[in-house]
Amino acid sequence: MIEGGDLYKKLRNVIDDKVTCVYNKAKKVNGVDILTDYHKNWKDYKFSIRVLNGVAQYLNKHWVQREKEEHGGPDSAVHDVHSMGIVAWRQNMYMKNLEPMMDQIMRVIQKERENEGECFACVNFEIVIQ
């Protein structure tokens, strides 16, 4: 029988592996496509992690809550599955893509100012800031 801690660690490894896989595919994308690809990946990932969080409600309600109470409170390294997924995305995807995405955002803004490129409103920068 798998205990809560083991299940939690396995879920964390699966989530980290998934985000790393998405990152490895995404780093092959260049230009302004970085932004659209990131947006698509983020939307898909948010949906998936929400579903996984629903599946893991028992783990969240019982094991995670007890771990937080017994070993560290709100600053504990243990998070509910949804938060764990968001942290994994931030560490393994967002932070690694931040510089190339910001470069592309600045290029699009510069082109718009020079009236050479796409309309600023046409490119979805909101997703990068989220």
VEXTORLUM-250632 format. One record per residue: x, y, z of N, C-alpha, C, O, CB in turn; residue in one letter. Coordinates in steps of 0.05 Angstrom, whole numbers, padded with zeros to 5 digits, always signed. Glycine has a CB too. Layout:
N
XYZXYZXYZXYZXYZA/...
***
This chain:
130
+00017-00024+00000+00000+00000+00000+00018+00025+00000+00037+00026+00015-00019+00000+00024M/+00011+00044-00016+00026+00069-00018+00015+00088+00003-00009+00093+00005+00024+00082-00046I/+00033+00099+00019+00025+00119+00039+00023+00146+00027+00033+00151+00005+00045+00119+00063E/+00011+00165+00041+00007+00192+00031+00032+00206+00023+00033+00219+00002-00007+00209+00052G/+00053+00204+00039+00079+00216+00032+00091+00206+00007+00102+00221-00009+00098+00213+00055G/+00089+00179+00003+00100+00167-00021+00084+00176-00046+00095+00182-00067+00099+00137-00019D/+00057+00176-00043+00040+00185-00065+00046+00214-00072+00048+00221-00096+00010+00181-00057L/+00050+00231-00052+00055+00259-00056+00082+00262-00071+00083+00278-00091+00057+00274-00029Y/+00102+00248-00063+00129+00249-00077+00127+00240-00105+00138+00252-00123+00150+00233-00061K/+00112+00218-00110+00108+00208-00137+00093+00228-00155+00100+00232-00178+00094+00181-00137K/+00072+00240-00144+00058+00261-00158+00076+00284-00165+00075+00295-00187+00033+00270-00142L/+00092+00293-00146+00110+00315-00151+00130+00308-00173+00136+00325-00190+00126+00322-00125R/+00140+00284-00173+00159+00275-00194+00145+00275-00221+00157+00283-00241+00170+00248-00188N/+00120+00265-00222+00105+00264-00247+00101+00292-00258+00104+00298-00281+00078+00249-00244V/+00093+00310-00240+00088+00338-00248+00114+00351-00258+00113+00364-00278+00076+00354-00224I/+00135+00348-00243+00161+00359-00251+00170+00348-00279+00179+00363-00296+00183+00353-00231D/+00166+00322-00283+00173+00310-00308+00156+00321-00331+00166+00326-00353+00170+00279-00307D/+00131+00325-00326+00113+00336-00346+00121+00364-00354+00122+00371-00378+00084+00336-00337K/+00126+00381-00334+00134+00408-00340+00161+00409-00354+00164+00425-00372+00135+00425-00313V/+00179+00392-00346+00205+00391-00360+00202+00382-00389+00215+00393-00407+00224+00371-00345T/+00184+00363-00394+00178+00355-00421+00167+00378-00438+00175+00382-00460+00159+00331-00421C/+00148+00392-00426+00136+00415-00440+00158+00436-00446+00159+00448-00468+00113+00428-00423V/+00175+00441-00426+00197+00460-00430+00216+00452-00452+00223+00468-00469+00213+00464-00404Y/+00223+00427-00453+00241+00417-00474+00230+00420-00502+00245+00426-00520+00248+00387-00469N/+00204+00417-00504+00191+00421-00530+00190+00451-00536+00194+00460-00559+00163+00409-00531K/+00184+00467-00516+00180+00496-00520+00206+00511-00526+00205+00531-00540+00167+00508-00495A/+00228+00501-00516+00253+00515-00521+00262+00514-00550+00281+00527-00558+00275+00505-00503K/+00249+00497-00566+00255+00495-00594+00241+00517-00611+00247+00521-00634+00248+00468-00605K/+00222+00530-00598+00206+00551-00612+00221+00578-00611+00233+00584-00591+00178+00553-00599V/+00219+00593-00633+00234+00618-00634+00215+00641-00641+00192+00637-00650+00256+00617-00654N/+00225+00665-00638+00210+00689-00646+00186+00693-00629+00183+00684-00607+00203+00687-00675G/+00167+00708-00641+00142+00715-00627+00126+00690-00621+00107+00690-00605+00126+00735-00643V/+00132+00668-00635+00118+00643-00630+00123+00633-00602+00107+00617-00591+00127+00622-00650D/+00144+00642-00589+00149+00635-00561+00125+00643-00544+00117+00628-00526+00175+00649-00551I/+00114+00666-00549+00092+00676-00533+00067+00661-00537+00053+00653-00518+00087+00706-00539L/+00060+00655-00562+00036+00640-00568+00038+00611-00558+00019+00600-00548+00030+00641-00598T/+00062+00599-00561+00066+00572-00552+00064+00571-00522+00052+00552-00511+00094+00562-00562D/+00076+00590-00508+00075+00591-00479+00046+00593-00470+00037+00580-00451+00092+00615-00468Y/+00031+00611-00483+00003+00615-00476-00013+00589-00478-00028+00582-00461-00010+00637-00493H/-00009+00575-00500-00023+00550-00505-00015+00529-00484-00033+00516-00472-00017+00539-00533K/+00011+00526-00479+00020+00507-00459+00010+00514-00431+00002+00496-00416+00051+00507-00458N/+00009+00540-00424-00001+00548-00398-00030+00541-00395-00038+00531-00374+00004+00578-00394W/-00046+00547-00415-00075+00541-00414-00079+00511-00410-00095+00503-00393-00089+00551-00439K/-00065+00495-00426-00068+00466-00424-00059+00456-00397-00072+00438-00385-00052+00452-00446D/-00037+00467-00387-00027+00458-00361-00045+00465-00338-00050+00449-00320+00001+00470-00357Y/-00056+00490-00339-00074+00498-00318-00098+00479-00316-00107+00472-00294-00084+00527-00322K/-00109+00472-00339-00132+00454-00340-00123+00426-00328-00138+00415-00311-00142+00450-00369F/-00101+00416-00337-00092+00390-00327-00087+00390-00297-00094+00370-00284-00066+00382-00342S/-00074+00411-00287-00068+00411-00258-00093+00414-00242-00095+00404-00219-00048+00434-00252I/-00113+00428-00253-00139+00431-00239-00153+00403-00237-00164+00396-00216-00157+00451-00254R/-00152+00388-00258-00163+00361-00258-00148+00343-00239-00161+00329-00223-00163+00349-00287V/-00122+00344-00240-00106+00328-00222-00111+00335-00193-00112+00318-00175-00076+00331-00228L/-00115+00361-00187-00121+00370-00160-00148+00358-00151-00150+00350-00128-00122+00401-00159N/-00167+00357-00169-00193+00345-00162-00190+00315-00156-00202+00305-00137-00212+00349-00185G/-00174+00302-00171-00169+00273-00167-00155+00269-00140-00160+00249-00127-00152+00261-00190V/-00138+00287-00132-00122+00285-00108-00135+00298-00084-00121+00304-00064-00094+00296-00113A/-00161+00303-00084-00174+00317-00062-00170+00302-00035-00166+00315-00015-00203+00321-00068Q/-00172+00276-00036-00168+00261-00011-00140+00265+00000-00137+00270+00024-00173+00231-00016Y/-00120+00264-00017-00093+00269-00008-00090+00297+00003-00078+00301+00024-00073+00265-00032L/-00101+00317-00011-00100+00345-00002-00114+00348+00025-00103+00361+00043-00113+00363-00023N/-00137+00336+00027-00154+00341+00051-00142+00327+00076-00144+00338+00098-00182+00330+00047K/-00130+00304+00072-00120+00289+00096-00090+00290+00100-00081+00300+00120-00129+00261+00093H/-00075+00281+00080-00046+00280+00085-00033+00307+00084-00018+00314+00102-00033+00262+00063W/-00038+00324+00064-00025+00350+00062-00033+00367+00086-00015+00380+00098-00034+00364+00035V/-00058+00368+00093-00066+00385+00115-00053+00376+00141-00044+00392+00157-00097+00383+00118Q/-00051+00349+00146-00038+00339+00170-00008+00346+00170+00003+00353+00190-00043+00309+00173R/+00005+00343+00147+00033+00349+00145+00039+00378+00151+00057+00385+00166+00044+00343+00116E/+00022+00396+00141+00025+00425+00147+00022+00430+00176+00037+00446+00188+00005+00441+00130K/+00002+00418+00188-00003+00422+00217+00020+00412+00234+00028+00424+00254-00029+00409+00225E/+00031+00388+00227+00051+00375+00243+00079+00385+00237+00096+00385+00255+00050+00346+00239E/+00085+00394+00213+00113+00400+00205+00117+00427+00192+00131+00429+00172+00123+00379+00187H/+00105+00448+00201+00114+00473+00190+00093+00494+00184+00100+00517+00178+00128+00468+00167G/+00069+00488+00186+00048+00508+00182+00048+00519+00153+00054+00504+00135+00053+00531+00200G/+00040+00544+00150+00036+00555+00123+00061+00558+00107+00060+00559+00082+00022+00582+00125P/+00085+00559+00120+00110+00562+00105+00122+00535+00098+00145+00533+00088+00130+00578+00122D/+00108+00514+00102+00117+00487+00097+00122+00483+00067+00111+00497+00050+00097+00466+00106S/+00140+00465+00060+00146+00459+00032+00125+00440+00020+00126+00435-00004+00174+00445+00030A/+00106+00432+00036+00084+00415+00027+00061+00433+00019+00052+00449+00035+00076+00394+00048V/+00051+00429-00006+00029+00445-00016+00007+00426-00026+00012+00402-00031+00038+00464-00039H/-00017+00436-00029-00038+00420-00042-00029+00415-00070-00011+00429-00080-00066+00434-00040D/-00040+00396-00083-00031+00387-00110-00032+00410-00130-00014+00413-00147-00047+00364-00120V/-00053+00427-00129-00055+00449-00148-00032+00469-00144-00019+00477-00163-00082+00464-00144H/-00027+00476-00119-00005+00495-00113+00022+00483-00121+00040+00496-00131-00005+00503-00084S/+00025+00457-00115+00050+00443-00122+00055+00444-00152+00077+00448-00161+00050+00414-00113M/+00033+00441-00168+00035+00443-00197+00043+00471-00206+00059+00474-00225+00009+00435-00209G/+00031+00491-00194+00038+00519-00201+00067+00525-00194+00081+00538-00210+00019+00539-00186I/+00076+00516-00171+00104+00520-00164+00123+00506-00184+00143+00517-00192+00109+00510-00135V/+00116+00482-00192+00132+00467-00211+00133+00482-00238+00154+00484-00250+00121+00439-00215A/+00110+00493-00247+00110+00508-00272+00128+00533-00269+00143+00539-00287+00081+00517-00279W/+00125+00547-00247+00141+00571-00243+00171+00565-00244+00186+00579-00257+00134+00585-00217R/+00179+00544-00231+00208+00537-00229+00218+00525-00255+00241+00532-00264+00212+00518-00206Q/+00203+00508-00267+00213+00492-00290+00206+00502-00317+00216+00493-00337+00204+00464-00288N/+00188+00522-00319+00179+00532-00344+00181+00563-00345+00195+00574-00362+00151+00523-00351M/+00167+00576-00327+00165+00605-00328+00193+00618-00324+00201+00635-00340+00146+00615-00306Y/+00207+00610-00303+00233+00623-00297+00253+00618-00319+00270+00635-00325+00243+00614-00270M/+00252+00594-00331+00271+00587-00352+00264+00602-00378+00282+00606-00395+00271+00557-00357K/+00239+00609-00382+00230+00622-00407+00227+00652-00404+00222+00666-00424+00204+00611-00416N/+00231+00663-00380+00225+00691-00375+00242+00709-00393+00231+00728-00405+00230+00697-00346L/+00267+00705-00395+00284+00723-00411+00277+00722-00440+00274+00743-00452+00314+00715-00407E/+00275+00698-00453+00267+00699-00481+00240+00711-00486+00235+00725-00506+00268+00671-00492P/+00221+00706-00468+00194+00718-00471+00195+00748-00468+00183+00762-00484+00175+00706-00451M/+00210+00758-00449+00212+00787-00445+00226+00800-00470+00218+00822-00478+00227+00794-00419M/+00246+00786-00481+00259+00797-00505+00238+00799-00528+00238+00819-00542+00282+00778-00514D/+00222+00779-00531+00201+00780-00552+00180+00802-00547+00171+00815-00565+00188+00753-00555Q/+00173+00805-00522+00153+00825-00515+00165+00853-00522+00151+00870-00533+00146+00824-00485I/+00190+00857-00515+00202+00883-00520+00205+00887-00551+00201+00910-00560+00230+00884-00507M/+00211+00867-00566+00212+00870-00595+00185+00877-00607+00183+00894-00624+00222+00843-00608R/+00164+00864-00597+00137+00870-00607+00129+00899-00600+00118+00913-00617+00116+00850-00596V/+00135+00907-00576+00129+00935-00568+00144+00954-00585+00133+00975-00594+00136+00939-00538I/+00170+00949-00590+00186+00967-00606+00176+00968-00635+00174+00990-00647+00216+00957-00607Q/+00168+00945-00646+00157+00945-00673+00130+00961-00674+00125+00975-00694+00152+00917-00683K/+00114+00958-00654+00089+00972-00653+00094+01002-00652+00081+01018-00666+00072+00963-00629E/+00113+01010-00636+00120+01039-00634+00129+01050-00660+00125+01073-00667+00141+01044-00612R/+00143+01033-00675+00154+01042-00701+00133+01036-00723+00139+01040-00747+00180+01028-00707E/+00110+01027-00716+00088+01021-00735+00097+01000-00755+00089+01001-00779+00079+01046-00749N/+00113+00981-00747+00123+00961-00765+00110+00934-00760+00110+00917-00778+00153+00958-00763E/+00100+00929-00736+00092+00902-00730+00063+00900-00723+00047+00917-00729+00108+00892-00707G/+00057+00877-00711+00030+00871-00703+00020+00892-00682+00036+00905-00669+00028+00843-00692E/-00005+00894-00681-00018+00911-00660-00011+00900-00633-00012+00875-00629-00048+00913-00664C/-00004+00917-00614+00002+00908-00587-00020+00892-00575-00016+00872-00561+00009+00932-00570F/-00044+00901-00579-00068+00887-00568-00072+00860-00580-00086+00843-00568-00092+00904-00572A/-00060+00854-00603-00064+00829-00616-00047+00807-00603-00053+00783-00606-00057+00831-00645C/-00026+00814-00589-00008+00795-00577-00016+00793-00547-00018+00814-00534+00022+00802-00581V/-00019+00770-00537-00029+00766-00510-00006+00766-00490+00005+00745-00485-00046+00741-00507N/+00001+00789-00479+00022+00791-00459+00013+00784-00431+00029+00778-00413+00035+00818-00460F/-00013+00786-00427-00024+00782-00400-00016+00755-00389-00011+00753-00365-00055+00784-00401E/-00014+00735-00406-00007+00708-00397+00021+00706-00385+00026+00690-00367-00011+00688-00419I/+00039+00722-00396+00067+00721-00386+00069+00734-00359+00084+00725-00342+00085+00736-00406V/+00052+00754-00354+00053+00768-00328+00039+00752-00306+00047+00754-00283+00041+00795-00330I/+00019+00736-00313+00005+00720-00293+00024+00704-00278+00016+00689-00260-00016+00702-00307Q/
***
